[in-house]
Amino acid sequence: TTPKETWKLNMANFKLQVLYAMLFLLIYLVSLMGNLLIFTLISLDEHLQSPMYFFLKNLSFLDLCFISTTLPKSITNSLSHSHSISFTGCVLQFFLVISFAASELFLLTMMSYDRYVAICQPLHYEVIMIRETCVKMAIVSWLSGGLFGTLYSASTFTLSFCRFKEIHQFFCDFPSLFKLSCSNIHIGVDVTLAIGVTLGILCFISIATSYGPIFSTVLKIPTTEGKSKAFSTCLPHLIVLIVFITTGVIAYLKPPKESDSVLDLSLSLFYTVVPPTLNPVIYSLRNKEIKNALMKLITWKYFSKELIANSLCSLFAVL
């Protein structure tokens, strides 16, 4: 190719990278604002202190961490022409992605149990889902995700990587790293993957066990308004679970290929980017309590005149 053709090719590639970065930046900002808003509303509004909103608050914070692990680095690389990541950075990113993904699966499973108790055993709800129990369930979700992330990272990075160290993905994920490995024996990875699949199956069984009675109970509700309210809190949760679990399972269990495909990138987007971005939308779209809390925030009803006056006095004192 001539220098002119090379220059045109480089310019076209640069424009594509900028477009790619702008698209990811837009998605990241939408997810960041949505999850921050839900986290703030639940923290401020005293009417949003039920177990359901406690888990939703944890989910919003988890989604903030999850999406911040992958997109900022990808955006930076696209804009800086530095398409690289250090070995330490790759290990850390891999660990965080696996940990947050596992924690999200466990937390969504806990949320399905919360919905089961709320709809199928409403008279015992306040006795079963006390705050101490909810806190313990959230802690178990976070710690279990961290433990699984540690095991998976340790087993993956004990492999030998002797091929061209190019990851055709926007973050360090297992399928891409496995293609670079020249280790013939990877028992640790197989065992860890088997543990992950087993935990995933157990979570799926638990969710199915919860939602079977839920839908049976909801269909018996005589009023249309009651059915609509119940479905509005359950269906979004189920949609997120289906998208998250199916795409993650396909991405990690499908046979590895030497060549990368659009399918690999699409699957990665669906289990790492789509849930954190859509969670704030689907959990608040038909939720009257969230909408009321948002209106209070817009009209500054959370802040008393005395609090504002004291804040201004403190500011002027500093100045």
C-alpha positions in Angstrom: 0.0 0.0 0.0 1.1 3.6 -0.7 1.7 6.0 2.2 -1.5 7.8 1.2 -3.5 4.7 1.4 -1.9 3.8 4.8 -2.7 7.3 6.1 -6.4 6.9 5.0 -6.5 3.5 6.6 -5.1 4.8 9.9 -7.6 7.7 9.9 -10.5 5.4 9.3 -9.3 3.2 12.1 -8.9 6.2 14.4 -12.5 7.4 13.6 -13.8 3.9 14.4 -11.9 3.9 17.7 -13.3 7.3 18.6 -16.9 6.2 17.8 -16.3 3.0 19.8 -15.1 5.1 22.8 -17.9 7.6 22.6 -20.5 4.7 22.5 -19.0 3.1 25.5 -18.7 6.4 27.3 -22.4 7.1 26.7 -23.3 3.6 28.1 -21.0 4.1 31.1 -22.4 7.5 32.0 -26.0 6.2 31.7 -25.2 3.3 34.0 -23.2 5.5 36.4 -26.0 8.1 36.7 -28.8 5.5 36.9 -27.2 3.4 39.6 -26.0 6.4 41.6 -29.5 7.8 41.5 -31.1 4.7 42.8 -28.4 4.3 45.5 -28.9 7.9 46.6 -32.7 7.7 46.6 -32.8 4.6 48.7 -30.3 6.1 51.1 -32.2 9.3 51.6 -35.9 8.2 51.5 -37.1 6.7 54.8 -40.0 5.1 52.9 -37.5 3.0 50.9 -36.0 1.0 53.8 -37.7 -2.4 53.2 -35.6 -5.5 52.4 -36.4 -5.3 48.7 -34.9 -1.8 48.5 -32.0 -2.9 50.7 -31.1 -5.5 48.2 -31.7 -3.1 45.3 -29.3 -0.6 46.9 -26.7 -3.3 47.1 -27.3 -4.3 43.5 -26.9 -0.7 42.4 -23.6 -0.4 44.2 -22.4 -3.8 42.8 -23.4 -2.7 39.3 -21.4 0.5 39.7 -18.3 -1.5 40.6 -19.0 -4.2 37.9 -19.2 -1.8 35.0 -16.4 0.4 36.2 -14.0 -2.5 36.1 -14.2 -2.9 32.3 -15.5 0.2 30.4 -13.2 3.0 31.7 -10.0 1.1 30.7 -11.5 0.2 27.3 -12.5 3.9 26.7 -9.0 5.1 27.7 -7.3 2.6 25.4 -9.5 3.6 22.5 -8.7 7.3 22.9 -5.0 7.0 23.7 -4.1 4.5 21.0 -2.5 2.4 23.8 -4.2 -0.9 23.3 -2.4 -2.7 26.1 -2.8 -3.7 29.7 -0.2 -4.8 32.1 -0.1 -8.3 33.4 -0.9 -7.1 36.9 -3.8 -5.0 35.5 -5.1 -8.0 33.6 -5.0 -10.2 36.7 -6.8 -7.5 38.8 -9.4 -6.9 36.1 -10.1 -10.6 35.7 -10.4 -11.1 39.4 -12.8 -8.1 39.8 -15.0 -9.1 36.8 -15.4 -12.7 38.1 -16.0 -11.6 41.7 -18.6 -9.0 40.8 -20.3 -11.3 38.3 -20.5 -14.1 40.9 -21.7 -11.7 43.6 -24.4 -10.3 41.3 -25.7 -13.9 40.6 -25.8 -14.6 44.4 -27.4 -11.3 45.2 -30.1 -11.8 42.5 -30.8 -15.2 43.9 -31.2 -13.7 47.4 -33.6 -11.1 45.8 -35.7 -13.9 44.3 -36.1 -15.4 47.8 -37.1 -12.0 49.2 -39.8 -11.7 46.5 -41.0 -15.3 47.4 -41.4 -14.5 51.1 -43.1 -11.1 50.3 -45.7 -12.6 47.9 -46.2 -16.1 49.1 -45.8 -15.6 52.9 -46.7 -11.9 53.4 -47.8 -12.4 57.0 -44.4 -13.7 58.0 -42.4 -11.3 55.8 -41.4 -8.9 58.6 -40.4 -11.8 60.9 -38.3 -13.7 58.3 -36.7 -10.8 56.5 -35.5 -8.8 59.4 -32.6 -6.4 58.9 -30.0 -8.7 60.4 -30.9 -11.5 58.1 -30.8 -9.2 55.0 -27.4 -7.9 56.0 -26.1 -11.4 56.4 -27.5 -12.4 53.0 -25.8 -9.5 51.4 -22.5 -10.2 53.1 -22.6 -13.8 52.0 -23.2 -12.7 48.4 -20.2 -10.3 48.4 -17.9 -12.8 50.2 -18.9 -15.8 48.1 -18.3 -13.8 44.9 -14.9 -12.6 46.2 -13.9 -16.2 47.2 -14.9 -17.6 43.8 -13.1 -14.8 42.0 -9.9 -15.6 44.0 -10.1 -19.3 43.1 -10.8 -18.7 39.4 -8.1 -16.1 39.1 -5.5 -18.3 40.9 -6.3 -21.3 38.7 -6.3 -19.3 35.4 -3.1 -17.4 35.9 -1.1 -20.5 36.9 -1.4 -21.5 33.2 1.5 -20.9 30.8 0.9 -18.2 28.2 3.3 -18.7 25.3 1.3 -17.5 22.3 1.0 -13.9 20.9 -0.4 -12.1 24.0 -3.2 -10.3 22.2 -6.7 -10.3 23.7 -9.3 -9.5 21.1 -11.8 -8.3 23.7 -12.4 -5.1 25.6 -11.4 -6.7 28.9 -9.4 -9.7 30.2 -11.9 -12.5 30.2 -11.4 -16.3 30.5 -12.2 -17.4 26.9 -9.7 -15.0 25.5 -7.0 -15.9 28.0 -7.6 -19.6 27.5 -6.8 -19.2 23.8 -3.4 -17.8 24.7 -2.5 -20.7 27.0 -0.2 -23.5 25.8 -0.7 -25.6 29.0 -1.9 -29.1 28.2 -2.9 -29.8 31.8 -5.4 -27.4 33.4 -7.0 -29.3 36.2 -7.3 -26.3 38.4 -9.3 -24.4 35.8 -11.5 -27.4 35.1 -12.2 -27.9 38.8 -12.9 -24.2 39.4 -15.2 -24.0 36.3 -17.0 -27.1 37.6 -17.5 -25.4 41.0 -18.9 -22.3 39.2 -21.3 -24.4 37.0 -22.5 -26.2 40.1 -23.1 -22.9 42.0 -24.9 -21.5 38.9 -27.1 -24.6 38.7 -27.9 -24.3 42.4 -28.8 -20.6 42.0 -31.0 -21.5 39.0 -32.8 -24.2 41.0 -33.3 -21.8 43.9 -34.6 -19.1 41.6 -37.0 -21.5 39.8 -38.2 -22.8 43.2 -39.0 -19.3 44.3 -40.7 -18.1 41.1 -42.9 -21.2 40.6 -45.0 -20.4 43.8 -44.7 -16.6 43.1 -46.4 -16.8 39.7 -49.0 -19.3 41.1 -49.8 -16.9 43.9 -49.9 -13.8 41.7 -52.3 -15.4 39.3 -54.7 -16.0 42.2 -54.8 -12.3 43.1 -58.4 -11.2 42.3 -57.7 -7.6 41.3 -55.8 -6.5 38.2 -54.0 -3.8 40.1 -52.7 -6.3 42.6 -51.4 -8.6 39.8 -49.8 -5.6 38.0 -48.0 -4.5 41.1 -46.7 -8.0 41.8 -45.6 -8.6 38.3 -43.9 -5.1 38.1 -41.5 -6.1 40.8 -40.9 -9.7 39.7 -40.7 -9.7 35.9 -37.9 -7.1 35.7 -35.9 -9.2 38.2 -36.5 -12.3 36.1 -35.5 -10.6 32.8 -32.2 -9.5 34.3 -31.5 -13.0 35.6 -32.3 -14.7 32.2 -30.1 -12.3 30.2 -27.3 -12.4 32.8 -27.2 -16.2 33.3 -27.7 -17.3 29.7 -25.1 -15.1 28.1 -22.6 -15.8 30.8 -23.1 -19.6 30.5 -22.8 -19.5 26.7 -19.7 -17.3 26.8 -17.8 -19.6 29.3 -19.0 -23.0 28.2 -19.1 -22.8 24.4 -16.2 -24.6 22.7 -13.2 -22.3 22.2 -12.3 -21.1 18.7 -9.0 -20.0 17.4 -10.6 -17.1 15.6 -12.5 -14.4 17.4 -16.0 -13.5 16.4 -18.6 -10.9 16.8 -20.5 -13.4 19.0 -17.8 -13.4 21.6 -17.9 -9.6 21.9 -21.7 -9.5 22.0 -21.9 -12.2 24.7 -19.4 -10.3 26.8 -21.4 -7.1 26.4 -24.6 -8.8 27.5 -23.3 -10.2 30.8 -20.9 -7.4 31.8 -22.5 -4.2 30.4 -26.2 -4.7 29.7 -27.4 -5.7 33.2 -25.6 -2.8 35.1 -27.1 -0.4 32.5 -30.6 -1.8 32.4 -31.1 -2.5 36.1 -31.8 1.1 37.1 -34.3 1.4 34.3 -36.3 -1.7 34.7 -36.4 -1.5 38.5 -37.6 2.0 38.5 -39.7 2.3 35.4 -43.0 1.2 37.0 -42.0 1.7 40.6 -44.2 4.4 42.2 -42.0 4.5 45.4 -38.9 5.2 43.4 -40.7 7.9 41.3 -42.0 9.6 44.4 -38.5 9.6 45.9 -37.2 11.1 42.7 -39.8 13.9 42.8 -38.8 14.6 46.4 -35.1 14.8 45.4 -36.0 17.1 42.5 -38.0 19.4 44.8 -35.3 19.3 47.5 -37.8 17.9 50.1 -35.0 15.9 51.6 -33.2 19.0 52.8 -34.6 21.3 55.5 -34.1 25.1 55.4 -32.0 24.8 58.5 -29.7 22.3 56.9 -29.3 24.5 53.8 -28.6 27.6 56.0 -26.1 25.8 58.1 -24.3 24.5 55.0 -24.1 28.0 53.5 -22.8 29.4 56.8 -20.1 26.8 56.9 -19.2 27.5 53.3 -18.9 31.3 53.9 -16.9 30.7 57.0 -14.4 28.7 55.0 -14.2 31.3 52.3 
